[in-house]
Amino acid sequence: MLPLHRTQLAAAALALLLLTSAVGQTPGTPQQPQAPAFTFATVQRLAQERAARPYHIRSTPLPRALATLSYDQYRQIGFRPSAALWHGQSMFEVQFFHRGFNFDRRVNVYEVVPSGVRPVVYSPSMFQFGKSVPRVTLPANLGFAGLSVHYPLNTPGYKDEVVAFLGASYFRALGRNQGYGVSARGLAIDTATPAGEEFPYFTDFWLVRPEPNQRTMTIYALLDSPSMAGAYEFDVRPGTVTQVQVTAELYPRRAVDKLGIAPLTSMFLYGESSDGRPFDDWRPEVHNSDGLMMQTGTGEWLWRPLDDPEKLQVNRYMDDSPKGFGLIQRDRNFADYEDPDSQYERRPSYWIQPLGNWGKGGIELVEIPSDEEIHENIDAYWVPSAAVVPHAPIRFSYLLSAYLNSGGRWPPGGKVIATRFGPVLNGTTPVSGMRLVLIDFTGGDLDSLMPSQPVHADVAADGGTISHVTVQRIPENGVWRVTMEVKPAGDQPVDLRCYLDLYGEALTETWTYQWTPSGA
C-alpha cells in the first residue's frame, strides 16, 4: 500500500469530518449526531483558518516528464467523457484537466452530496494520452490541474463545456454559440505595479451534486496566496447568456497595495481603432475584446476602445457604487476578421454587475504592449479605495454575464460601433502634431432620427484642444458620425470624451479615449 501524502491525509480527514453515516446502525442504539451540511460558511471557516497560518504551496510535486511537456504535447492529453463525474446522471457533468506543461499545481476536488463530502480521486485511466506524450508511470496521488463543467448548451444530444477553471484563479464561462476568448479571475493582486503581480490560486474545489433535471450548479472554492486566503461560491446558470454569480470573502494575511476585484483578462492586437497598423497581417482586425464598457454609479454609460500601446498604459476611472463594467466584443461580423479558424466574431463579452454597494474606488484598465495574439495583454478590474487591513475580512459579490449580443440591455441607448484615426490635411499635406478622429454611433433613438435633426456632439479634451467638430448621418449605413481635429497641448497623452445629444438630452453612451501623440 502506497504511503499517503499530506494532501491525501487532509482530504481523508476532511471527508471523515463531513461525511454523514447513519447506515448500518443497530436498531435502538442512539443515533450518531450528523455532521453539519457543507455550505459556503464551511469554506469561509476553512479559508479563515488557512489565513491564520503562514502561506505555503500545498501542491504535490509534478514529475519532470509532465513539467517539461510542450504546449502541443499537453494538448494531446484528453479526458475520457465516459469518466466524467455524474456521467449520465444529471444535466451537468464535470471533466478534469491533467497536470502538465504550465499547469503544474494540483487542485483538490471534492463532491458534495446529501450524505456529506467525498474526494474525487485521480486515475490515469480517466485520460487518453497522445503519441507524443512520454510514457511514464504516474503517481497515484497526482491529482488534477483543474476542471470543466459540461451542459447541453447548444444541442440536447451533446454536453458542451460551459465553465472551466484552469491555472491560478482563472475561469471562463461560455453562453450559447460562443467560443473562448476573454477570461475571468478570482482576484488580482498588485497588477501593473513596480513590485510585480502576485497570482492567487484556487487550491480546492467542492462540487455540489445537482438534481437530475437541475439547471443551475454550485461550486465552492478556496483561494490562497502569500497575501490572503479566500472563500468563493460560484452559481452557474447556462443559457444564451450564461451567468455566474460569484460570492467571495477574503481574509488578508497582510496589507496589499492594490486589490483587483472581479478581474477580466483579454487580448487586443489591432482593430479599426488602431492609430497606425504596425502588423503585417492579412486580417482586418485581431482581438478577443475591442472595448471596456462601464456604467457609473450615476448611471452614465462609458465606452473606451482598447489599444495595443507602445508603452504600458494604466488608467483608472474613479467612481462610487458602480453599476457595472466589462470587456466587450462589439464587432460581430465575419468580415471584421476574415479568420475562419479563430472565429473572433464568436468570442464572448463579459459584463460584471456588482451585487450590493461596492463603495468608492475605480475601474482600472491595463494595456500591455504585445506583438502576438497568443498573449493576453488587457486587464480590467475594480480597485476599492478602502485599504486592505490584515485580518479584516473583505466581502463582495457580483454577477458575470457571458453574451454575444446584449439585446439592448448593455447599454440601452446609442453606442459606439467604430473609432478611427487619420491625418489632418492642409490641402494634401498632413498637419504635424494634429490628428483627425472619427467616431460612429448607432442604436437607441438615433436610428429613428432624420438626418435633418440637430444632433449635437458634446466633446471635451484634457491635455489638448478640439476643433472642426462635425456630426452627420451617413446615408450608406445609417450611422451617425462625429469628426473632430485634436491638437495636444504638449507631448503628454490627451484624454478625450464625446457623446451625442438632441436639445440637451443625451442620446448615447460617452466615448472616452486616451490619445498619445506620436513620439510621446
Secondary structure, 3 states (H helix, E strand, C coil): CCCCCHHHHHHHHHHHHHCCCCCCCCCCCCCCCCCCCCCHHHHHHHHHHHHCCCCCCCCCCCCHHHHCCCHHHHCCEEECHHHCECCCCCCCEEEEEECECCECCCEEEEEEECCEEEECCCCHHHEEECCCCCCCCCCCCCCEEEEEEEEEEEECCEEEEEEEEECCCEEEECCCCCCCCCEEECCEECCCCCCCCECCEEEEEEEECCCCCCCCEEEEEEEECCCEEEEEEEEEECCCCEEEEEEEEEEECCCCCCEEEEEEEECEEECCCCCCCCCCCCCCCEECCCEEEEECCCCCEEEEECCCCCCCEEEEEEEECCCEEEEECCCCCHHHCCCCCCCHHHCCEEEEEEECCCCEEEEEEEECCCCCCCCCCEEEEEEECCCCCCCCCEEEEEEEEEECCCCCCCCCCEEEEEEEEECCEECCEECCCCEEEEEEEECHHHHHCCCCCCCEEEEEEECEEEEEEEEEECCCCCCEEEEEEEEECCCCCEEEEEEEEECCEECECEEEEEECCCCC
